[in-house]
Amino acid sequence: MEKKTVFHGSHQQGLKMIYPSVGTHQESWIYAAKDPVVCAVFITKAKLGDFACFKGRLQKTDRFCICERYKGAFQDLYEDSSGSIYELPGKS
């Protein structure tokens, strides 16, 4: 069964339209996930990408985790961050 809703996290609040952006892989996409928890890690204005923290699920427990790649990375990414999580149609 197809997921009916996906989620997009953004530091920009009140968006009426979501446009593609270029990620670390240099492709222009609209990024979305099936889990809103995953989208929350993208609510940051910092341009450090995946280089500051590992973000993912632990295989044994399926718990989501964030692991700093250097001391203070979490603070560099998320200090003073706020934003919104948007629901999008799953076929988008």
Buried (B, 14 or more C-beta within 10 A) or exposed (E): EEEEEBBBBBEEEEEEEBEEEEEEEEEEEEBBBEEBEBBBBBBBEBEEEEEBBEBEEEEEEEEBEBEBEEEEBBEBBBEEEEBBBBEEEEEE
